[in-house]
Amino acid sequence: MDLPVIGHEPLQDCLQNLRDQEPLVRAALARQRPSLGPVSAVLATYNRCPFDPDGPQAADNPLTWALDSLLAQSPSVLAEIVVANDGSSDHTSTVLSRYADRHGVRVERPEWHLGSAAARNRAAQAARSSWLLYCDDDCVMPALWAAGALHLMNEVLAADPHAAALMLPFYYRDLAPNGTVSMDEVGRLDMSRARFSTGFHLWPTTHLPEPPLCCAGLVPAFQVELVGGQLLLERAALERIGGWADQSTWTTSYTDQAVLSADLTAAGHSLYFTPDPRLGSAHLKWGAVGRYMRPSHPDRIPAVDRSLIDLIELSQVPRVATGCRTTPDEFLVEEIGSFFEFFALRDRAGALAWAVRTYEEFVDRSIVYTRVASVPSRRSERRNLWRKAIYRGTQAASRSKPSVWDIAVEAVTQLSEAPITAH
């Protein structure tokens, strides 16, 4: 979990220097051919095309923003685009058919809505490359995204043959980091203490005033314990762990990437992250109102020929039944409950720590570590949401580990709360 430090002048100067060097990086990447070969871009989508593709708002469908930015990648690096349409009921099928006809986008369609993990697996199974470049369907990727990822992964593997994943940065409704974070807080996962932090949208303080650069002029990757949804992933490693684990219990898929990270690590693989903002995607968070900062870099986005402000205004209209979007209260329940399940299946001490800390922070002190949802003002409402979350998390985990109920009992006893029992 992380809270941003507001951007300051040294950060802006550093980012501007990196942007000024982008033409040199582009030329360097064009001269190199990493041994990993071309990659497959894979993404899952669900109801990201609410507007009629023959109507006046055809260009306002967020899936088209993602696809157009993928089509703008170097064809020598990106071999194909594979989309799993996860049972969409809007205009997604029609839009994808047109992208298939005009641009060769490959479309997989499960028979019904299975959830993001199953859809990601379906796309991965259909892909032809040994390396899979995952992205979200409401993100806009920069022009160097695929080429830069492939180059950096090639460098990582030269030093660490166990590397299987490279996380790329993303920015919540922005085009660059708007704050800084300690490198020690980027991509961290501590099971026994139930502590985790992403920091993928921030800039490491160790990289000020000037970051280290590799031979192509990119910011090198460093090892992490946690990755997110914008990543380059080895297909063989994904197959070795049985694919993305089923998280269909949770509409938000909030722990998909945490489970993937834990499974890859348990299988002996290492994970990496580059903070290079020239490889950073704008994550529009389609359908979320949220508590997002005003963008620090409201520039025009060449791949979609739209201003970032236009895309944000469209994205911040509240919606449900699109992507992994839910109501704010349900989001809070799933955030707490899904991570209780995650820790309970792996570390008893971590699950207990998570239950107690979220009670003390969320129920007692109104603290949440998300921009998607606001905190209910009444303690009684927060308490009811917490109890619902722990119950659902315990119920989900108990399907494979019945003893998890003991953790819930210990947590409520420690907190002097009423019992949470199996029904």
LINRAWO-V94094 format. One record per residue. N is the residue number from 1. RES is the residue in one letter. SS is DSSP state (2 for helix, 1 for strand, 0 for the rest). D_LAST is the distance of its C-alpha to the last C-alpha in Angstrom with 2 decimals. Layout:
# LINRAWO-V94094
N/RES/SS/D_LAST, N/RES/SS/D_LAST
This chain:
# LINRAWO-V94094
1/M/0/32.29, 2/D/0/35.70, 3/L/0/37.63, 4/P/0/41.05, 5/V/1/44.38, 6/I/1/46.51, 7/G/0/49.25, 8/H/0/52.66, 9/E/2/56.15, 10/P/2/56.22, 11/L/2/53.12, 12/Q/2/54.72, 13/D/2/57.95, 14/C/2/56.21, 15/L/2/54.34, 16/Q/2/57.56, 17/N/2/59.41, 18/L/2/56.84, 19/R/2/57.13, 20/D/2/60.90, 21/Q/0/60.70, 22/E/2/58.61, 23/P/2/61.66, 24/L/2/62.65, 25/V/2/59.16, 26/R/2/59.16, 27/A/2/62.55, 28/A/2/61.53, 29/L/2/58.43, 30/A/2/60.57, 31/R/2/62.92, 32/Q/0/60.28, 33/R/0/58.49, 34/P/0/55.59, 35/S/0/55.30, 36/L/0/51.66, 37/G/0/52.92, 38/P/0/51.50, 39/V/1/47.76, 40/S/1/45.37, 41/A/1/43.65, 42/V/1/40.15, 43/L/1/37.67, 44/A/1/34.64, 45/T/1/34.71, 46/Y/0/32.58, 47/N/0/34.11, 48/R/0/36.73, 49/C/0/39.55, 50/P/0/39.06, 51/F/0/42.83, 52/D/0/45.09, 53/P/0/47.20, 54/D/0/50.18, 55/G/0/49.70, 56/P/0/50.99, 57/Q/0/47.85, 58/A/2/47.73, 59/A/2/48.31, 60/D/2/45.39, 61/N/0/42.71, 62/P/2/41.29, 63/L/2/41.02, 64/T/2/44.82, 65/W/2/45.27, 66/A/2/43.46, 67/L/2/45.36, 68/D/2/48.71, 69/S/2/48.34, 70/L/2/47.60, 71/L/2/50.63, 72/A/0/52.69, 73/Q/0/52.07, 74/S/0/54.88, 75/P/0/54.96, 76/S/0/56.31, 77/V/0/53.07, 78/L/1/50.44, 79/A/1/50.71, 80/E/1/48.22, 81/I/1/45.36, 82/V/1/42.30, 83/V/1/39.67, 84/A/1/36.39, 85/N/1/35.67, 86/D/0/31.89, 87/G/0/31.70, 88/S/0/33.46, 89/S/0/34.10, 90/D/0/36.87, 91/H/0/40.40, 92/T/2/39.39, 93/S/2/40.51, 94/T/2/43.91, 95/V/2/44.46, 96/L/2/43.63, 97/S/2/45.93, 98/R/2/48.75, 99/Y/2/48.16, 100/A/2/48.16, 101/D/2/51.44, 102/R/2/53.20, 103/H/2/51.99, 104/G/0/50.61, 105/V/0/47.01, 106/R/1/44.89, 107/V/1/41.79, 108/E/1/38.78, 109/R/0/36.41, 110/P/0/33.10, 111/E/0/32.29, 112/W/0/29.37, 113/H/0/27.70, 114/L/0/26.18, 115/G/0/25.94, 116/S/2/28.52, 117/A/2/28.06, 118/A/2/28.65, 119/A/2/31.49, 120/R/2/33.10, 121/N/2/33.03, 122/R/2/34.60, 123/A/2/37.35, 124/A/2/37.98, 125/Q/2/38.39, 126/A/2/40.92, 127/A/0/42.86, 128/R/0/46.12, 129/S/0/46.68, 130/S/0/45.82, 131/W/1/44.59, 132/L/1/42.06, 133/L/1/42.35, 134/Y/1/39.02, 135/C/0/38.97, 136/D/0/36.76, 137/D/0/37.70, 138/D/0/38.35, 139/C/1/40.64, 140/V/1/44.43, 141/M/0/45.98, 142/P/0/49.43, 143/A/0/52.39, 144/L/0/52.44, 145/W/2/48.71, 146/A/2/48.93, 147/A/2/52.30, 148/G/2/51.41, 149/A/2/48.12, 150/L/2/49.91, 151/H/2/52.74, 152/L/2/50.60, 153/M/2/48.42, 154/N/2/51.66, 155/E/2/52.76, 156/V/2/49.49, 157/L/2/49.65, 158/A/2/53.21, 159/A/2/52.00, 160/D/0/48.55, 161/P/0/48.12, 162/H/0/44.41, 163/A/1/43.74, 164/A/1/41.45, 165/A/1/40.50, 166/L/1/42.38, 167/M/1/40.56, 168/L/1/42.67, 169/P/0/42.58, 170/F/1/41.24, 171/Y/1/41.75, 172/Y/1/39.55, 173/R/0/41.83, 174/D/0/44.85, 175/L/0/47.35, 176/A/0/47.69, 177/P/0/46.10, 178/N/0/46.43, 179/G/1/45.76, 180/T/1/45.92, 181/V/1/43.64, 182/S/0/44.33, 183/M/2/44.29, 184/D/2/42.09, 185/E/2/39.31, 186/V/0/39.55, 187/G/0/36.98, 188/R/1/35.47, 189/L/1/32.22, 190/D/1/31.51, 191/M/0/28.40, 192/S/0/28.39, 193/R/0/28.97, 194/A/0/26.80, 195/R/1/29.92, 196/F/1/31.12, 197/S/1/33.87, 198/T/0/35.42, 199/G/0/38.70, 200/F/0/39.77, 201/H/0/41.06, 202/L/0/43.23, 203/W/1/46.49, 204/P/1/46.87, 205/T/2/49.10, 206/T/2/50.87, 207/H/2/52.17, 208/L/0/54.23, 209/P/0/56.99, 210/E/0/57.36, 211/P/0/54.81, 212/P/0/55.79, 213/L/0/56.71, 214/C/0/56.90, 215/C/0/59.89, 216/A/0/58.81, 217/G/0/58.34, 218/L/0/54.52, 219/V/0/52.37, 220/P/0/51.22, 221/A/0/47.63, 222/F/1/46.06, 223/Q/1/43.19, 224/V/1/39.65, 225/E/0/36.16, 226/L/0/34.37, 227/V/0/35.41, 228/G/0/34.43, 229/G/0/34.91, 230/Q/0/38.73, 231/L/1/39.82, 232/L/1/42.15, 233/L/1/40.32, 234/E/1/41.81, 235/R/2/40.74, 236/A/2/41.07, 237/A/2/38.81, 238/L/2/36.11, 239/E/2/36.45, 240/R/2/36.40, 241/I/0/32.86, 242/G/0/31.64, 243/G/0/31.86, 244/W/0/29.57, 245/A/0/26.03, 246/D/0/23.53, 247/Q/0/21.83, 248/S/0/21.02, 249/T/0/17.45, 250/W/0/19.43, 251/T/0/21.98, 252/T/0/24.12, 253/S/0/24.58, 254/Y/0/25.02, 255/T/0/24.87, 256/D/2/26.83, 257/Q/2/29.97, 258/A/2/28.45, 259/V/2/26.95, 260/L/2/30.34, 261/S/2/32.19, 262/A/2/30.23, 263/D/2/30.60, 264/L/2/34.30, 265/T/2/34.95, 266/A/2/33.25, 267/A/0/35.56, 268/G/0/38.58, 269/H/0/39.37, 270/S/1/40.49, 271/L/1/39.83, 272/Y/1/42.36, 273/F/1/42.84, 274/T/1/45.99, 275/P/0/46.27, 276/D/0/49.28, 277/P/2/49.00, 278/R/2/51.19, 279/L/2/48.29, 280/G/0/45.74, 281/S/1/43.96, 282/A/1/43.31, 283/H/1/39.58, 284/L/0/39.55, 285/K/0/35.77, 286/W/0/36.11, 287/G/0/34.18, 288/A/0/33.25, 289/V/0/34.88, 290/G/0/34.07, 291/R/0/36.31, 292/Y/0/38.82, 293/M/0/42.27, 294/R/0/45.35, 295/P/0/46.62, 296/S/0/49.29, 297/H/0/50.87, 298/P/0/50.83, 299/D/0/53.12, 300/R/1/53.67, 301/I/1/51.83, 302/P/0/54.40, 303/A/0/52.10, 304/V/0/50.90, 305/D/0/53.93, 306/R/1/51.82, 307/S/1/51.48, 308/L/2/48.31, 309/I/2/48.18, 310/D/2/48.13, 311/L/2/45.16, 312/I/2/43.25, 313/E/2/43.94, 314/L/2/42.54, 315/S/2/39.48, 316/Q/0/38.41, 317/V/0/37.80, 318/P/0/34.02, 319/R/0/32.30, 320/V/0/28.92, 321/A/0/28.33, 322/T/0/31.04, 323/G/0/30.77, 324/C/0/27.56, 325/R/0/27.92, 326/T/0/25.11, 327/T/0/25.13, 328/P/2/25.82, 329/D/2/22.51, 330/E/2/20.60, 331/F/2/23.05, 332/L/2/22.30, 333/V/2/18.54, 334/E/2/19.40, 335/E/2/22.15, 336/I/2/20.04, 337/G/2/16.89, 338/S/2/18.95, 339/F/2/21.14, 340/F/2/18.42, 341/E/2/17.42, 342/F/2/21.18, 343/F/2/21.95, 344/A/2/19.00, 345/L/0/20.21, 346/R/0/23.73, 347/D/0/24.15, 348/R/2/21.97, 349/A/2/24.45, 350/G/2/24.46, 351/A/2/20.70, 352/L/2/20.87, 353/A/2/24.04, 354/W/2/22.61, 355/A/2/19.67, 356/V/2/22.15, 357/R/2/24.96, 358/T/2/23.20, 359/Y/2/22.03, 360/E/2/25.62, 361/E/2/27.22, 362/F/2/25.11, 363/V/2/23.69, 364/D/0/26.69, 365/R/0/29.54, 366/S/0/28.73, 367/I/0/29.54, 368/V/0/28.54, 369/Y/0/30.30, 370/T/0/30.60, 371/R/0/33.13, 372/V/0/30.93, 373/A/0/29.02, 374/S/0/30.07, 375/V/0/28.14, 376/P/0/26.84, 377/S/0/29.19, 378/R/0/26.86, 379/R/2/25.04, 380/S/2/22.23, 381/E/2/21.74, 382/R/2/21.88, 383/R/2/19.38, 384/N/2/16.81, 385/L/2/17.60, 386/W/2/17.34, 387/R/2/13.89, 388/K/2/12.77, 389/A/2/14.82, 390/I/2/13.57, 391/Y/2/9.88, 392/R/2/11.23, 393/G/2/13.70, 394/T/2/11.54, 395/Q/2/9.38, 396/A/2/12.90, 397/A/2/14.57, 398/S/2/12.27, 399/R/0/13.39, 400/S/0/16.71, 401/K/0/16.15, 402/P/0/13.15, 403/S/0/14.95, 404/V/2/14.26, 405/W/2/11.36, 406/D/2/14.42, 407/I/2/16.13, 408/A/2/13.60, 409/V/2/13.83, 410/E/2/17.59, 411/A/2/17.92, 412/V/2/16.49, 413/T/2/18.46, 414/Q/2/21.52, 415/L/0/21.19, 416/S/0/20.62, 417/E/0/17.54, 418/A/0/14.68, 419/P/0/11.81, 420/I/0/9.28, 421/T/0/6.33, 422/A/0/3.82, 423/H/0/0.00
